[in-house]
Amino acid sequence: MKAAGAEFALKKYPLTDNRDRQGAEARALSFFERAKIAEAPRLVASDIQDRISLMSWLDGGAVSAVSDADVEQFADFQLRLDRAIDDAARREIGPGLGDLPIRVRASSPRPAAGWIG
């Protein structure tokens, strides 16, 4: 959806799912923002009663073939995530992250440090 010159994603969480996916996702997105991890959307607003969340939009697309650059980018992301997360964040986020929206670009402009290939 577009509003005020920006694009957003409106996500509806299913009533049939008893896990707190919306809450877990909101806590995870909050963590990503605090950790300055830009490959995830930002939570703009949420309505717990109606089970909807409004998030910033991230452009991306399906990866048709995985390249070395894709693997390098994922490894870099995972290392930054591992450095940023701590036990408090794990407790706060909790279970229910099966569909956490993460953006992976199709290619990376720089190789990861120490990559051999």
TORLUM-317233 format. One record per residue: chain; z, x, y of N, C-alpha, C in turn. Coordinates in steps of 0.05 Angstrom, whole numbers, plus 32768, in hexadecimal, padded with zeros to 4 digits. Atoms other than C-alpha are relative to their C-alpha. Layout:
> A Z X Y Z X Y Z X Y
...
***
This chain:
> A 8000 8011 7FE9 8000 8000 8000 8000 8012 8018
> A 8001 7FF1 7FE7 7FF3 8017 8047 800F 7FF0 8016
> A 7FF2 800D 7FEA 8020 8009 8083 8006 8016 8015
> A 7FFB 7FED 7FEA 8027 802B 80C7 7FF2 801B 7FFC
> A 8010 7FE8 8004 7FF1 805D 80B5 8009 8012 7FE9
> A 7FF7 7FF0 8017 8014 8076 8076 7FFC 7FF0 7FE7
> A 8003 800D 801A 800C 8067 802C 801B 8001 7FF1
> A 7FE8 8002 800F 8044 8050 7FFF 7FFA 7FF5 7FE5
> A 8001 800C 801A 8050 803D 7FB7 8017 7FEC 7FFD
> A 7FEB 8014 8005 8076 7FFD 7FA7 8003 7FFD 7FE2
> A 7FFC 8000 801D 8095 8000 7F62 8013 7FE9 7FF9
> A 7FF0 8016 800A 80B0 7FC4 7F3C 800B 8009 7FE5
> A 7FF3 7FF9 8019 80E2 7FD2 7F04 8003 7FE7 7FEF
> A 8000 8017 8012 80DE 7FA4 7EC7 801C 7FF5 7FFB
> A 7FE7 800D 8006 8115 7F71 7EBC 8009 8004 7FE3
> A 7FF9 7FFD 801D 8112 7F7E 7E71 800C 801B 7FFA
> A 7FF5 7FE6 8005 812A 7FC6 7E79 801D 8000 800B
> A 7FE4 8001 7FF9 8176 7FC8 7E79 800B 801A 800B
> A 7FF7 7FE6 7FF5 817A 8011 7E8D 7FFE 7FFF 801F
> A 8001 7FFF 7FE2 8186 8021 7ED7 7FEB 8014 8008
> A 8016 7FEF 7FFA 8142 8040 7EDF 7FFC 8003 801F
> A 8003 8000 7FE3 813E 802D 7F29 8015 8012 800C
> A 7FEB 7FEF 7FF5 8181 804D 7F38 7FFD 801D 7FF8
> A 8004 7FE4 8009 8173 808B 7F0E 7FE9 800D 8010
> A 8017 7FF5 7FF1 8130 8094 7F30 8008 8005 801D
> A 7FF7 7FFC 7FE4 814F 808B 7F76 8011 8018 8002
> A 7FEF 7FE8 7FFF 8184 80BF 7F66 7FF0 8019 7FFB
> A 8011 7FE8 8005 8150 80EF 7F4A 7FEF 8007 8019
> A 8010 7FFB 7FE8 8123 80E6 7F87 8011 800B 8017
> A 7FEE 7FF6 7FEC 815F 80F2 7FB4 8006 801E 7FFB
> A 7FFB 7FE4 8007 816E 8132 7F8E 7FE8 8011 8007
> A 8018 7FF1 7FFA 8125 8149 7F94 7FFE 8005 801E
> A 8002 7FFC 7FE3 8128 813E 7FDF 8015 8014 8009
> A 7FEB 7FED 7FF8 816A 8164 7FE6 7FF8 801C 7FF7
> A 8008 7FE6 800A 814D 819D 7FBC 7FE6 8009 800C
> A 8019 7FFA 7FF3 810E 819D 7FE7 7FE9 8004 7FEB
> A 8016 8000 8014 80E1 8190 7FAA 7FED 7FEB 8009
> A 8013 8012 7FF2 80A3 8172 7FCA 7FEE 7FF2 7FED
> A 8013 800C 8013 807E 815E 7F8A 8009 7FE4 7FF6
> A 7FF7 801B 8007 80A2 811B 7F87 8000 7FEF 8019
> A 8000 8011 7FE8 809E 80DF 7FB5 801C 7FFE 800C
> A 7FE6 8005 7FF3 80D5 80CE 7FE6 8005 7FE2 7FFF
> A 7FF8 801C 8001 80FB 808D 7FDE 8003 7FF6 801D
> A 8000 800C 7FE4 80EF 8062 801D 8014 7FE9 8001
> A 7FEE 8017 8001 8115 8023 8009 8001 7FF5 7FE4
> A 7FFF 800D 801B 812D 7FFD 7FCC 8010 7FE6 8002
> A 7FF2 8019 8001 8145 7FB8 7FBB 8009 7FFD 7FE3
> A 7FF5 8001 801B 8173 7FB8 7F7E 7FFE 7FE5 7FF4
> A 8001 801B 800A 8175 7F6D 7F77 7FE4 7FF8 7FF6
> A 801C 8007 8008 8129 7F65 7F75 7FF3 8016 7FEF
> A 8009 7FEA 8011 8121 7FA7 7F4F 7FE6 800C 8009
> A 8018 7FF3 7FF5 80EE 7FC6 7F7D 8008 8018 8011
> A 7FFC 7FE8 7FEF 80E9 800A 7FA0 7FE6 8006 800E
> A 8017 7FF7 7FF0 80BB 8021 7FD7 8002 801E 8003
> A 8000 7FE2 7FFF 80A8 806B 7FD4 7FE8 800A 8010
> A 8016 7FF3 7FF4 807C 809A 7FFA 7FEA 8004 7FEB
> A 8017 7FFD 8012 8036 80A2 7FDC 7FF9 801D 7FFE
> A 800A 7FE5 8004 801F 80E4 7FBE 7FE5 7FFE 7FF3
> A 801B 8000 800C 7FD5 80EE 7FB2 8001 8012 7FE7
> A 8003 7FF1 8019 7FC3 8107 7F6E 7FEB 7FF3 7FEE
> A 8013 800C 8013 7F97 80FA 7F33 8005 800A 7FE4
> A 7FFD 7FF8 801C 7F91 8100 7EE9 7FF4 801C 7FFC
> A 8009 7FE5 8007 7F89 8146 7ECD 7FEF 7FFD 7FE7
> A 8012 8003 8017 7F4C 8147 7EA0 8002 8017 7FEC
> A 7FFD 7FE8 8011 7F56 818E 7E86 8015 8011 800D
> A 7FEA 7FF0 7FF6 7F94 81B8 7E8E 7FF7 801D 8004
> A 8008 7FE5 7FFA 7F86 81FB 7EAF 8019 8012 8001
> A 7FEA 7FED 7FFD 7FB0 823A 7EB4 800F 7FFB 801A
> A 7FF3 8006 7FE6 7FBE 8227 7EFD 8012 7FE8 7FFD
> A 7FEE 8017 8005 7FDA 81E4 7EE5 801A 8008 7FF3
> A 7FE9 7FF6 800F 8008 8207 7EB4 8012 8010 8013
> A 7FF0 7FEF 7FED 801E 8239 7EEA 800F 7FEE 8014
> A 7FF3 8012 7FED 802C 8200 7F1B 8017 7FF2 7FF3
> A 7FEA 800D 800E 8055 81DB 7EE8 8018 8012 7FFB
> A 7FEB 7FED 8005 807C 8219 7ED5 8010 8006 801A
> A 7FF3 7FFC 7FE6 808A 8226 7F1F 8012 7FE8 8007
> A 7FF0 8018 7FFA 80A2 81DE 7F28 8019 7FFF 7FEE
> A 7FE9 8001 8013 80CF 81E2 7EEA 8015 8015 8008
> A 7FED 7FEC 7FF7 80EE 8223 7F02 800F 7FF8 8019
> A 7FF3 8009 7FE8 80FC 8206 7F47 8014 7FE9 7FF9
> A 7FEE 8016 8008 811A 81C8 7F26 8019 800B 7FF2
> A 7FEA 7FF4 800F 8145 81F1 7EF7 8013 800E 8013
> A 7FEF 7FF2 7FEC 815F 821B 7F32 8010 7FEC 8011
> A 7FF4 8013 7FED 816F 81DD 7F5B 8015 7FED 7FF3
> A 7FEE 8014 800C 8191 81AF 7F29 801A 800C 7FF7
> A 7FE6 7FF7 8009 81DA 81B5 7F19 800D 7FE9 7FF0
> A 7FF3 8014 8010 820C 818E 7EEE 8005 7FE6 8010
> A 7FFB 8018 7FEF 821D 815F 7F28 7FE7 7FEF 8002
> A 8019 800E 7FFE 81D4 814D 7F30 7FF9 7FF2 7FE6
> A 8006 800C 801A 81CC 8141 7EE5 8011 7FE7 7FFC
> A 7FEE 8017 8002 8209 8112 7EE6 7FF7 7FE9 8012
> A 8008 8014 7FEC 81F0 80EE 7F25 7FE7 7FF2 7FF8
> A 801A 800C 8007 81A9 80E3 7F0C 8003 7FEF 7FE7
> A 7FFC 800F 8018 81BC 80CD 7EC6 7FE7 7FFA 7FF0
> A 8017 8006 8011 818D 80AF 7E91 7FEC 7FED 800E
> A 8014 8013 7FF6 814E 8086 7E9D 7FEA 800C 8010
> A 8014 7FF3 7FEF 811D 80B8 7EBA 7FE5 8001 7FF2
> A 8019 7FFF 800F 80E4 80A9 7E8A 7FE7 7FFE 8010
> A 8019 8002 7FF0 80B3 8097 7EC1 8004 800A 801C
> A 7FFC 7FF4 7FE6 80CA 80C2 7EFA 7FE5 8009 800B
> A 801B 7FF9 7FF5 808D 80CA 7F28 8000 801D 800A
> A 8003 7FE4 7FF8 807C 8114 7F2D 7FE2 8005 8004
> A 801C 7FF9 7FFA 803C 812E 7F4C 7FFA 801C 7FF6
> A 8009 7FE5 8007 8017 8168 7F2D 7FE3 8003 800A
> A 801A 7FFB 7FF5 7FDC 8183 7F54 7FEE 800B 7FEA
> A 8013 7FF7 8015 7F9D 8192 7F2C 7FFD 801F 7FFF
> A 8001 7FE3 8000 7F9F 81DB 7F41 8014 800C 8014
> A 7FED 7FF2 7FEF 7FCC 820E 7F63 7FF2 8015 8010
> A 800E 7FEC 7FF0 7FB5 823A 7F9D 800A 801D 7FFA
> A 7FF6 7FE5 8005 7FE0 8275 7F85 800B 8002 7FE3
> A 7FF5 7FFD 801B 7FF3 8291 7F41 801E 8003 8001
> A 7FE3 7FFD 8002 803B 828F 7F2B 8007 801D 7FFD
> A 7FF7 7FE5 8002 8061 82D0 7F31 8004 8008 7FE3
> A 7FFB 7FF6 801B 805F 82F8 7EF1 7FEE 7FF3 7FEB
> A 8011 800D 8014 802A 82CD 7ED0 7FEC 8013 7FF4
> A 8013 7FEF 800E 8001 82F2 7E9C 7FEC 7FEE 7FF2
> A 8013 8012 800D 7FC1 82D2 7E86 7FE4 8006 8005
***
